[in-house]
Amino acid sequence: MSRRRKKEFNHVVFLLVFLSIILSITKHVWTNIFFTSLILVELTIVMILGYFWIQRFIIKSKDICTEISIIDDMEALDFEIYVRDLYIKLGYKAKTTPIHDFGADVIATKDNVKYCIQAKHYATKNKVGNKAVQEAFGSINFYNADQGIVITNSNFTSSAIKLAAKNGIILINRKQLQSLIKNHLCQLI
């Protein structure tokens, strides 16, 4: 089962359990069937809307000081938002780019230095290759930036490391990301 389907399945299970609890409570409290049905419908609507609002709020305000396993469970777009928030917490002015991003997912600026950041969310067994480094390098001219960065929750191939070194692209791998979170952010929060 894919991660997305598993998350959706978990949401459905949560809703069904919550509805059954509400039903059992209302069954004992109110004996009038019509009144009980009306209250159940209203509670169901409020609960569903509240649940999805809470989920949306949790996704938007993810705790930056988090375990790498939580980052691994993110979708690619959530990881880009997480990287943006990470740089904001580090004191950068940062924003995500539109869907067709020309090689940069996040643009961050600090001390008059502009960074193009390519965020790559991969399964930990898969390594980020040359393409990500090339995209970051290409985005520097497009966004009139000073530096390119590729950040991942995984690791890089040896050829990507060589290409990045030759072109001045900063690489942040899984271990460095964990260190950045633990040593710099968790102390700020």
C-alpha positions in Angstrom: 0.0 0.0 0.0 1.4 3.4 -1.0 2.1 6.0 1.7 -0.6 8.3 0.4 -3.2 5.4 0.4 -2.0 4.4 3.8 -2.5 7.9 5.1 -6.0 8.1 3.5 -6.9 4.7 5.0 -5.7 5.9 8.5 -8.0 9.0 8.1 -11.0 6.8 7.2 -10.3 4.5 10.2 -10.0 7.5 12.5 -13.3 8.9 11.3 -15.1 5.6 11.6 -13.9 5.0 15.2 -14.8 8.6 16.1 -18.2 8.2 14.6 -18.9 5.0 16.5 -17.9 6.6 19.8 -20.2 9.6 19.1 -23.0 7.2 18.2 -22.7 5.1 21.3 -22.6 8.3 23.5 -25.6 9.8 21.8 -27.5 6.5 22.0 -27.3 6.5 25.8 -28.0 10.2 26.2 -30.9 10.8 23.9 -33.7 8.4 23.3 -35.6 10.4 20.7 -34.5 8.9 17.3 -35.1 12.0 15.2 -33.2 14.2 17.7 -30.4 11.7 17.9 -30.2 11.5 14.1 -30.1 15.3 13.7 -27.4 15.7 16.3 -25.4 12.8 14.8 -25.5 14.5 11.4 -24.4 17.8 12.8 -21.6 16.3 14.9 -20.4 14.3 11.9 -20.2 17.4 9.7 -18.5 19.4 12.5 -16.1 16.5 13.2 -15.2 15.9 9.5 -14.6 19.6 8.9 -12.7 19.9 12.2 -10.5 16.9 11.4 -9.5 18.1 8.0 -8.9 21.7 9.4 -6.6 20.2 12.1 -4.7 18.1 9.6 -4.2 21.1 7.3 -3.0 23.1 10.3 -0.6 20.4 11.4 0.9 20.1 7.9 1.4 23.9 7.7 2.9 24.2 11.1 5.2 21.2 11.2 7.6 21.3 14.0 11.0 22.1 12.5 12.8 20.2 15.2 11.6 16.8 14.1 12.9 13.2 13.7 14.3 12.2 10.3 11.8 9.4 10.1 8.9 11.9 10.0 10.7 13.7 7.2 11.1 10.4 5.4 7.3 10.0 5.5 6.6 13.4 4.0 5.5 13.9 0.4 7.9 15.7 -1.9 5.9 19.0 -1.7 5.8 18.8 2.1 9.6 18.4 2.1 10.0 21.5 0.0 7.8 23.5 2.5 9.8 21.9 5.4 13.1 23.1 3.8 11.6 26.6 3.3 10.5 26.7 7.0 13.9 25.3 8.0 15.7 28.2 6.4 13.3 30.7 7.8 14.1 29.3 11.3 17.8 29.7 10.5 17.2 33.4 9.9 16.9 33.5 6.1 14.1 35.1 4.1 12.8 32.1 2.2 10.0 31.3 -0.2 9.0 28.3 -2.3 9.0 28.7 -6.1 6.1 27.9 -8.4 5.6 24.3 -9.7 7.8 24.8 -12.8 10.7 26.0 -10.7 13.6 26.1 -13.2 15.8 24.0 -10.8 15.1 25.7 -7.5 12.4 24.7 -5.0 13.2 27.4 -2.4 14.9 30.8 -2.8 16.5 31.9 0.4 18.4 35.2 1.2 20.6 36.1 4.1 23.2 38.9 4.5 22.6 39.9 0.8 23.5 36.4 -0.4 20.8 34.7 -2.5 20.6 30.9 -2.5 18.8 28.6 -4.9 17.8 25.5 -3.1 16.9 22.2 -4.8 15.0 20.0 -2.3 15.2 16.3 -3.1 13.0 13.9 -1.1 14.0 10.4 -1.9 13.6 7.0 -0.3 16.7 6.5 1.8 18.1 3.7 -0.3 18.0 5.9 -3.4 20.8 8.4 -4.0 20.5 11.9 -5.5 22.4 12.0 -8.8 23.9 14.6 -11.2 20.5 15.9 -12.5 19.8 17.6 -9.1 23.2 19.3 -9.1 22.7 20.4 -12.7 19.3 21.8 -11.9 20.7 23.8 -8.9 23.5 25.1 -11.1 21.1 26.2 -13.8 18.8 27.9 -11.4 21.6 30.3 -10.2 21.5 32.2 -13.5 17.7 32.1 -13.8 17.1 33.5 -10.4 20.1 35.8 -10.4 21.4 34.0 -7.2 24.9 33.7 -5.7 24.9 30.1 -4.6 23.2 26.8 -5.3 22.3 24.2 -2.7 20.9 20.7 -3.0 19.4 19.3 0.2 18.1 15.8 0.6 16.8 13.3 3.2 18.9 10.7 1.4 22.5 10.7 0.1 24.3 11.6 -3.1 26.0 9.6 -5.7 29.8 9.9 -6.0 29.4 11.6 -9.4 27.0 14.1 -8.0 29.5 14.9 -5.2 32.3 15.5 -7.8 30.0 17.6 -10.1 28.9 19.7 -7.1 32.5 20.3 -6.0 33.5 21.3 -9.5 30.6 23.8 -9.8 30.5 25.2 -6.3 27.2 23.7 -5.4 26.6 23.0 -1.7 25.3 19.5 -0.9 23.4 18.7 2.3 22.9 15.0 2.7 20.8 13.0 5.3 23.4 13.1 8.0 24.1 16.8 7.6 20.4 17.5 7.6 20.0 15.6 10.8 22.9 17.5 12.3 21.5 20.8 11.1 18.2 20.1 12.7 19.6 18.8 16.0 22.5 21.2 16.5 21.1 24.4 15.2 17.3 24.3 15.3 16.4 22.2 18.3 18.5 24.6 20.5 16.6 27.6 19.1 13.1 26.3 19.8 
